[in-house]
Amino acid sequence: MTFQYGSNDPQIKNPFKQEGLLYLASGTIILLLGVLSLFVLRNQLVETGQAAGWLNLVICLILITGGVAYVTKGLMQIFRFYVGRGIPSSISRNVARSEKHVFEANLVYQPEELDQMLTGRKNITFREPSTLLDRLIYSIFPKMIFLPYSMRNFMHVLIQNTGYSVIALLFYWLALLSGSLGLTQLSKSSFSSWLGMGLAVCLLLLWLFNKLSAKHTNSFRLLGSKGTLVWVIVLSILVPGAGELALRQGIEFPDAPFHPILHLIALYLIMPLLAAASIVLAKFRSELYEPKTEISEFREHWQENVHPKDFFRSLDMELANLRYKEFPNRVYRELSPNLNMEGSMDKGCFVGDTIQETQPVYEEIAYPPMFQQLRLYIAIAGHVLVVLSAVLLFLLNRQYIDGLVWSRLFDGIYFPLLLWIFGSAAQTLAHLYWAEMHFTSYLIHFQGEGTYTESKLSVGMAITDSTRSENTIVRTSFSPWLLVTRLVTSTQASSGSGNLAGPRFVTSMHKADDLLDHLVGKIRHYLGEREVIATTVSNKDLQSIQTLYAFNEAAPSKEATTSLKQPELKKSINRRGDADPNGDNSN
């Protein structure tokens, strides 16, 4: 269940209203183009023939489907942003009694990893880049390694596609240059045009299938690919080499229907603009927060006359008091102390620990105005490109007369698809920085071990006492170790169901000395107020004790004891031969 209603729900504003308006506007234009294509479909069938009419029908369906999808997405982003008591997702599996039945798929950390992060003062979220092209960019902008995974994955796919495109273009230029210098025969035939067409189609398919989408980049793992660069270089060398070998063997290639110079120019003009916009946004974002790994720590040796489980129970009660708006804490390691007896019932050892996180509280990101404007402009540019692709698809594919022309068909597919791919990529880029949400919470790791011994303590054991208390005292030697940090976590929001159910990453860890002192002080106060000797506090029990005391005072044994203290009675019961009290031993 993604939306869990409660009396106190977190107050989080909808971050997608501007983006939703853009989707609504562009979707409306695309939908109108699709409806207009339907109106002219009949005339298209009559004037240009059945083949062009079927092609126009496919275009109508594409435009209408795309328009409806954009309008629906825009409305979903404009509508109310539902948030429940279960948001955001936990960073590890929540084993609290109230949440054990809830399944969370996007868990980033294991409890053992959280233990390592706190004890070792490190953040395992940040991992070094694995590919050569990533290392090149991260060496120039080193702070980009501290970006959330969604933004790093976007940068990885963008750098990978751009790098492969540049490498392929370099070898294509080398092939043309070698032909123009007379070293090869590539420029003397139409193979160079076919080679350019193949390059344009392959690069378009590369950007299409390795798409820059939010679904692809928003993962709890970093994307990586090893060995692919080698294959790109090998193919870039082998294809021109195979063409040169075929030409030297006397094989003639048919004339190409057109030269793809405009297609390659369009591709290599849009690509660096998208790469530059992505790098600028990533650099802005990486400069906003300092990735600290600071921990507040408490270690000490205590000796108290309490049961070992009282230490853990006091901490558990204090952690429960840290709830935000009655939200239960996230329990990543359950507190279940183990007591082991050592050869007898009156001594032993114990150990126990727990890892808990308080309810994450939403913290709005303070983006600078220039960053916000740049993000909006990139989103607008992306929607303009998508609308232009729909317009080109509507116009270019209505120019057939009595048959299909391959050059126009290629243009009518290539240019709209190119604009749609890069327009969608720009929309995804802006969406990543609109959808990022920060939450602050406290992560607490408590572990303790020690030994205990038991002894008896009795009060009121005199023969004249009417009541007595027998107590078993547990003397505990305890070594607590308390680690507390204030987490800043990042997650990607979405629209619709499960809007904040994505993976949540730890971006920085800060000291929390105030909370540490509060917890230690509360535990000390709890232990100091403990009673060792059992007494009665009931008024009826006090009345009963007074009645028993009155009976004891009136008992014959009590009167005899009082009489023994009188001098006359003592002299009368002295035995014969006993010493006189005045020291006279005569008869």
Residue, then its C-alpha position, 0 to 999 in steps of 0.5 A: m500500500t503506497f498511501q497510508y492515511g493517518s491523522n498526522d500526515p507529512q506536509i510535502k508540496n507537489p514539486f511537479k506543477q511546472e513540469g505538469l503544465l509543460y507536459l499538458a501544453s505539449g501534449t495538447i498540441i500533439l493531440l491536435l495534430g493527431v486529430l487533424s491527421l485523422f480529418v485529412l486521412r480520407n483525402q489522403l487515401v483518395e489522392t495518394g493511394q492506399a499505401a500512403g493512406w496506411l502510412n498516414l494512419v500509422i502517423c495518426l495513431i502515433l500522434i494521438t497516442g503520444g498526445v494522450a500520453y503527454v496530457t495524462k502525464g501532465l494531469m497526473q503531475i498537476f493533481r494532488f501529490y499524495v503522501g502517506r505515513g509510510i513515506p519515504s522508503s526505508i534505507s534498509r528492511n524495516v523489522a518493526r512490529s507494525e511494519k513487518h508486513v510491508f514489502e519495500a523493493n528498493l532497499v539500498y543498504q543492509p543492516e551490516e552496512l549501516d553498522q559499518m558506516l557508523t562504526g567506520r565513519k564512512n559512506i559506502t554510497f559513493r563509489e568510484p566510476s568504473t568506465l574509462l569515459d566516466r573517469l575522464i569526466y569525473s577527473i575534470f569535475p571530481k565532486m560529481i561522484f557525490l551525486p545521487y545514483s539517478m543523476r550519476n546514471f544519467m551522466h553515465v548513459l549520456i557520456q557513454n552515448t556521446g563518447y561512442s558517437v564521437i569515436a565513430l565520427l573520428f573513424y568516419w572522418l579518417a576514412l574520408l580523409s584517407g580517400s581524399l588523400g588517395l590512400t584508399q578508394l573509399s571516396k571514389s565510390s558511393f561506399s562513403s555515402w552508404l557508410g555515412m547512412g550506416l553511421a547515422v542509422c547506428l547512432l540513432l539506434l544507439w541513442l534510441f535503445n540506450k535511452l535516457s529515461a527516468k525509469h532507466t536511470n532511477s536505480f539503486r545500483l550504478l550502471g556500468s559497462k565494461g568492454t563495450l568501448v573496445w567493440v565500438i573501436v573495432l567495428s569503427i575500424l573493420v567496417p571501412g576496412a571491409g569496404e576498402l577490401a571489397l572495392r579493391q576486389g572490384i566489387e561495385f556498390p550501387d548509388a546511394p539515394f542521398h548523402p546523409i550530411l544533414h542528418l549527421i550535422a543535426l545529430y552532432l549539433i544537438m548532442p553537445l548541447l545536451a551534454a553541456a546542459s547535463i554537465v552544468l546542472a550536475k556541477f551546480r548540484s554537486e556544489l550544494y551539499e558537503p558530503k560529511t561523515e561525522i558521528s557522535e559517539f558515547r562510550e563508558h563503563w557503568q556499574e549499577n544495581v539493575h537487571p541487564k535488560d533494564f539498560f536496553r528497555s530504558l533506551d528503547m523507551e527513550l527512542a520511542n519518545l523521539r517520534y515525529k508526529e507519532f510516526p514510528n521509528r524505522v527499526y533496522r536491527e531489532l533490540s533483543p538482548n541475550l543473557n548467558m548464564e556462566g555455570s550457575m544461576d547467579k552470574g553470567c554475561f549479556v550482549g545486545d544491539t539495535i539500529q533505528e532511524t527516526q521518521p525522515v522529515y522533508e527538507e526543501i532543497a535551496y536551489p539558487p535562482m540561476f539553477q532553477q531558471l536553467r532547469l526550466y529552460i532545459a525542460i522547455a527546450g525538451h518539450v519544444l523539440v518533441v513538439l517539433s518532431a510531431v510537426l515534422l512527422f505531420l508535415l513531411n509524411r503528407q508529401y507523397i504523390d502516387g508512391l513512396v520516395w525513399s529519401r523523403l521516407f528516411d527524412g520523415i522518420y529520421f528527423p522526427l525520431l532524432l528530435w523526439i529522442f533528444g527532446s525526451a532526454a532533455q525532459t528527463l534531465a530537468h525531471l531528475y532535478w525537479a524530482e529530487m527530495h531531501f529528508t533529514s533523520y537520526l540514525i542511532h546504533f546502540q550496542g552494549e555488553g557486560t556481566y552480572t552477578e546476583s546477591k541477597l539483600s534482606v531488611g527487617m530481620a530482627i526478632t522485634d520486626s513485624t515486616r521484612s523485605e528480602n530482595t535479589i540484587v543484580r549487580t551489573s557491569f555494563s559497557p554501552w556504546l552509542l553512535v548517533t548521526r543526523l542523516v541527509t538522504s536523497t530520493q527521486a519522487s514520481s507521479g501517481s502511485g508509489n510517488l516516494a517509494g523509490p530508493r533512498f540514498v545517504t548523502s551526508m552524515h552530521k554530528a548529533d551531540d544534542l540528541l546523544d546527550h539527551l539519550v544518555g541523560k535520560i538513561r542515567h535518570y532512569l537508572g538513578e530512580r530505580e528502587v533496589i529494596a521492595t517496599t509497599v506504597s498502598n495505603k491499605d498495606l500501610q494500614s495493615i502493617q500498622t495493625l500488625y504492629a499494634f498486635n505485636e506491641a500487645a503480645p505477651s512476648k513483647e511484655a516479657t521482653t519489656s520486663l526483662k529490662q527492669p532492675e528488680l526483675k533482673k535481681s529476682i531471677n538471678r541464680r544462686g551463686d551468680a555475681d551480685p550486680n554490686g560485685d558482692n559474691s557472699n551468700 
